[in-house]
Amino acid sequence: MIFSLRMIAMLVLVGSVILQPAVTKAAEQVDIQSQAAILVDAESGKVLYGKHPDDALPAASMTKMMTEYLVWEAVETEGNGINWDTTTQISDYPYSISANSNFSGIGLRQNVDYTVRDLYDAMAIYSDNATTIALAELIAGSEGEFVRMMNAKAEEMGMDKYKFVNATGLNNAHLGDHYPEGTQADDMNLMSPMSTALLAHRLITDYPEALDVSSVPEKKFDGQLMINWNWMLDHDSVNFKQFNYKGIDGLKTGFTEQAGNCFAGTALRDGRRLISVVMNADTKEQRFVDTKELLDYGYNNFKMEEVIAAGYQLEDQKSAPVAKGKEDTVKIGTGEDFMPLPIQKGDKENYTVSYQFDKKLLNDDGELTAPLKKGQEIGTAELVYNGESLGNVLPENDTMTVPLVAQETVEKSNWFMLMLGSIGDFFSGLYSTVKGWF
């Protein structure tokens, strides 16, 4: 993150902003000033609000969430020789970034052993750029190799609109001749709000302990006080109280001239976690005003509900035909509950299901073949939303399915009845053929 004001001036500016009281608003009344934004239910991945959610924009220090993810992965992976107590020293490259007063930094020293834990805290709490580069070099050997890891992990996660060119979120132009190999001097990190929300979701889902760090309002590093740039946390300073938001515990701010002011936020209230992203706000304050607007909208207008329960049957398809059974049909329905979803008032009626039978269980006439056992899976039931969907941030939840099962047992008919049925079918077919001659 780049300094644009000295801390004293910043605090004076913060004190002059007054937030409006929270009110319940319909979707079309959400007033987001940032260029792009998204609000996501963390449990299901359902998008609750979107403003240009698929536009790839400069991501600034929100980029560091990917670096954080790879640090956690390196620490949690056995046998790679890296843990929270591993120490490293600062090379000339990150030292030059730390010594540059234009960048946010805590003033690293060379020839000093820093632990991975201390470097991570400085990155996650204070958005320090030099410690971020030092971690990238420790994990991958060079920032260029680390960037390749970042892009590979983004693809693995299913992120769509993104481009990682360095570990920090600074523009490559800020790095002088040190920009990572394999990238261009004028490159910058890009992410869409949708991809940023997915990255945030993966970070706090795969490594929930990351929230223990991102929720720290302030901490000392090498004798220096680091103040978290997330002003929505419960800071001691009265200047930040106006921004405090109950339940917020992360996640990452960002700023460059091209990116404007960005913030990926997350809050947990009454067991419900929401993830918000705002990009290219005009001011540091506006990114938090917009985040509050989004979170209030999500908590005030959506209620977690069970949409379709186990045993649900379509009115016009409560049974399926059965061949070679003691019964000609079998009752069918959903074998499990669908995941609870955040639902707006009156929107539950827009959900239904569609059946897909397992073709391997059907004969040439499209019939299930006996015997069938109660609870036997015979296909899948897919959740269908008939309203205007904003999509899902999680690729695996783009399509939600549960097993379609037989709700009763149908035994195979005995050989005599099967023989009579075959004879009946033969004469029925013969009659149809003879009738066709005349």
N, C-alpha and C positions, 0 to 999 in steps of 0.2 A: 504494500500500500504506500502511496506517495504522499508526503506532507504537503498541504497547501496553506496551512495556517499554523502558527505557533500554538502551543497548548493553551496559553493564557487567553489568546484571542478566541480560540475554539470554545472555551468554557463560557466566555461572555456571550458568544453567538448562541450557544445551546440554551442559555438562560432566557433568551428572548423569544423562544418558540413555545407556543401553547397548543396542546392537542385538543381536538374537539371531543366531546363525550361520546362513548360508544352507543350506537343505535343499531337496531336490527334493520337490515336493508335487503331488498330483493336484488337478484343478480344484476339486473340492468342498472341499478343505482349504485353499485360499487364504484367509487371514484378513485381510480388509480392514476396518479400523475406520471409515474415512471413509464419509459418507452415500452417495456415488456414486463409481463408478470405471469405467475401461475400459483395456484393453491391446490394442494394434493392431500388427500386422506392417506396417512402413512400405512394403515393396516391393509387396505385394499389396493392402494395405488390410484384410486379413482380421482380424476381431475375435477375439481369443484369450480374452478374459475380459470380463465385463460385470456391473456391479452398478448397477441403475437407470440404464442407459446413455442412456435417452431422456428422463430427467427434466430439464426446464429449471430450472436453479438459478442463484442469484446467482453471477456469474463473477469478481467483484473484478478484480484487475489482470491476470488472464489475458486480459481484454479488450484489453490493450495489444498482443497478437499481431496483431490486426487493424490497429491503428494502425501497427505495424511493417511489416506487409505493404503498406499504402498508401504509406508513406514509401519503401520499396524501389521500388514501382511508379512513383512520381513521379520518383525519381532515375533510374531506368532508361529512362523514356520520353523520347525525344528531343524537343526543341522546346518544353518547358514551362518552361524557365528555372530549373529546380531541380537542383542537384547537391550532392555531399557538402560542397563548399566554399562553397556559398551561405550568406550570413549573414543573420541576423534579430535584432531586438531584442525584448525582453520587454514585452508590453502590461500594462496594469493588472490584468487578470483573472488570467493565470498568475502574475503577481508576487504577488498577494494569496494565492494558493494556496501559493506557495513560502515566503511569510513566515509561514504558519500552522504552528506547531510540532506540531500534531496529525497532520500528513501527512508521509510520507517525502519528503525533499527535500534538495537540495544547496546551497540558498541562492543563488538567482539574483539578479542585479543588473540594474537598468534602465540604459538608455543605454550598454549594452555589446553589441558584435556577437558573437553566438554562431553557430558553424557548424552546419549540419545534422548533420554527423558527431558533433560534441560533444553536441548535444541528443539524438540517437539513442542514443548510448552511455549517457547518463545514464538514458534511459528503459528500455533493454533490460537494462542491468547493475544499476542501482540502483532501478528501478521508479519513477523520479521522475515525479511527476504534473504539475508545472508545465512541464517540458520537453516532456511529451507534448502538453499543450494548445498550447504555442507552435508545435510542429510541425503540429498540426491547423490552427491559424490560418494558418500560412504556406502550407500546401498548398491549403486550401479557402476561405480568406478569413474563415471563422468556424467555431467548433466545431459549430454547428448544421448548417451545410452539410457539414461533415466527417462528421457522424453519418449523414446521408443517403447519403454515399458508402460508409460502413461497411455499412449495411444492404443497399445495392445489391450490394456485392461479396459479401456473405454469400449472397445469393440466387443470384448468378452461380456461386459455388463449389458450390452444392447443399447448403448447410447447412440443417438442418431446424428444430430447436428453438433459437431465438436471439432476442434483442432488444437492440439497441445504442442507448443513450440518451446516452452521452458517450464521449469518447476514452480516458479513464483507467481506468475500472472503479470509481471512487468512486460512491457513491450520489448521485443528484442533490441529495438533502437536504444533503450535505456542501458543496455548491457555493454555498449561499445563493441570492442572486438571480441568479447567473451561470449557472444550468443552461441547457443549449442550447435554442434556439428550436425549437419543434416537439415538445418533450418535456414531461413533467409534473414538478412539484417533488418528488414522492415516487417517481419512476421509478428503476429500477436495471437494470444490464446483466444479461442472462440468457443462458446457454448450457447445453445438455446436454453430458454427457461425450462423446457421439458427435460433436456439432457442434464441440466444442473440439478433439477429436482430428483432425477433418478440417481445421480451420483451421491447427493445428500442422503437419499434413502438407503443406498447400499452401504455408505459409511456408517450410519448409526444403527443399521440392522445387523451388519456383519461384525461390527466393532462398537457395541453400545457404550463401552467405556470411553469412547471419544467424547461423549457428552459430559463426562466428569471433568474434562479439561476445558471444553468450549464454554462451559457454564461458570468458569472461575472469573469473577469480576476483575481481580487484580492479583498479581503475584510478583515476588522479587526474583530477579535473575542476576546473579553475580553482583549483588548489592544494589541493583537498579530496580525501580518499581515499574512493572509493566501493567498498564491499564487496558483492559479488554475494549476493543473498538466497537463491540456490540453494546450499545447504550441501553438496550432494552432489558439487560440483566439488572439484578438488584444491587446497583453500585451504592457505595457509601455517600458519594458526592451528591449534594442536593441538586446540582445542575443536571444530573441524569435522571432524577426521580420522575420527571414528566414523561419519560420514555419507557419506564419500567412496565413490563407486561407479565402478568401472573402466568407461571408455567413455562416461560421461555427458557431454554437451556442451550441454545446454539443458534447459528452455527458458524457462518463465515461472512465477513464483510469484504468489500473490495472497492478500489478506486484507481483509475488512471484517467488521463484527459480524454481518451477515446471511449472508454467504458462508462464514464460518469460514475455515479455512486451506486453500488450494487449491494445486495444482501440476500443470502440464503439463510432463512430463519426456520426454527422449529420450536414448537411448544407442545406441552402435555398437560391436558386439563381433563379431570374426571375420567382418566383412563383412555382418552382419545388424543392421539398425536396427529398434528398437522404439520406439513412442510410448505413453506412459501418461498418464492424467489421473486425479487424485483431487480430490474436491470436498467441502467442509465437513468437514474433519478438525478434531478438538477442539483440537489444538495445532500449532504450527509443526513440532515434531519428528515428530508422528504422520504428517504428509503425506509426509515423507521415508521413514519406516519403511514406510508403505503402498506407496510407489513402489518401494522396494527389493524388497518382497514380490512385486509385480507383475512387475518386470523379471526377478527370479530365476526366477519361474514360467515366463515366456516363454522364457528362454534354456535352462532346464534340461529343459523338457518338450516342446519343439517342435523339429523338424528340418526344414530346407528340403529338399523332395523334388520331383522331377519326377513329377507325378500321372498325366498321360496324354501319351504321346509321339506324335510325328508318325507316321502310318501305322497308328494304332490302329483296329481293326475291332470292331464289336459282334458277338458270337458268333452272334446270330440275325439279323444283317443285314449280311453281308459283301459282298453284291452288290445291285444294283438292276436292274429290268427295262429293256430297251432296245428301242425300236421302230425299224424300218427299218435295222437294223445287220447286219453279217456275223455278229455274236454276239447272242444273245438277252438277255444280262446283262453287266454291267460291275462289276468289283470296286471298292469304295468304302472310304474311310477318312479319318482326320483329315489335313489337309495341313500342319499345324504342331504344334509342341509347345504344350501349355498352359503358362501361367506357373507356375514352381515355387511351391509353397505350403508354409507351415509346417504340418507334419503331426505329430500325436501318434502314439505307437506303437500299431499295430493299426487306425488310422483310415483308412489309404489305401484299404482295400477298400470303403469307403463311397462312393468316387467312381466315376462312370461318365459316359457321354455320351448325348445324345439328338440325333437327326438332324432337320434341317428342310431339305427340298429347295426349291430355287428354283422356284416355281410357273411362272415364265416358260419353264422348260426342260422342263416336263412336258406330255404330250398329255392328251386327255380321259380316257384310261384310266390316268393316273398313271405313264406310262412316260417315261423319258428318250429323246430322239430322236437317233439317230446323224446325223453323225459326232461322236465324242467323243475328245478328246485326253487322253493321260496327264497328270495334274496339273491338268486343267481344273476350275475351281471349279463345283460343282453345288448348293451350299447351304451351310449352316452346321452345325457340331457344337457343342452347348452342354454345358458341364460341369455335371453334376448331382451334388449331395451328398445322400446318403440318410440322413445322421445328423442330429443336432440342431445346426443352424447358428445362430451368434450374429450373422451378418450381415457386412457389409462397409462400412467407413467411406467408401469412395470410390464415389460414385454410378455412375461408369462401369464399375465392377467388380462391380456387383450381379449382372449376368449376364456370364459369361465364355464367349466363343465363339472358335472358329477355323474356317477354311474346311473344308468337306467337299468332297473332290476325288475324281475318277475316278483309280483307281490303274493303269489300263491304257488303251490306245487301242482304240477300237471304230470301224472304218471303216464307212461307209455301204454298204449292199448295192447291187449293180449293178441296172440297170433291169429286166433279165430276171427276176432273183430276186424283185425287188419286185413285178413283174407277176404271177408265179406265186403269190406270197403273197397278193396282192389277189384273184386268182381263187379260191384256196383259201378265203379268208375269205368270198367271195361264196357259194360252194356250201355252206360250213359254215352260213352264216346262212340260206340257202334251205332246207337240210335241217331245221334247227331249226324253221323256220316251217311247212313241210309236215307235219313230225312233230306239230306242235301242232294240226293239223286233225283228227287221228284220236284 
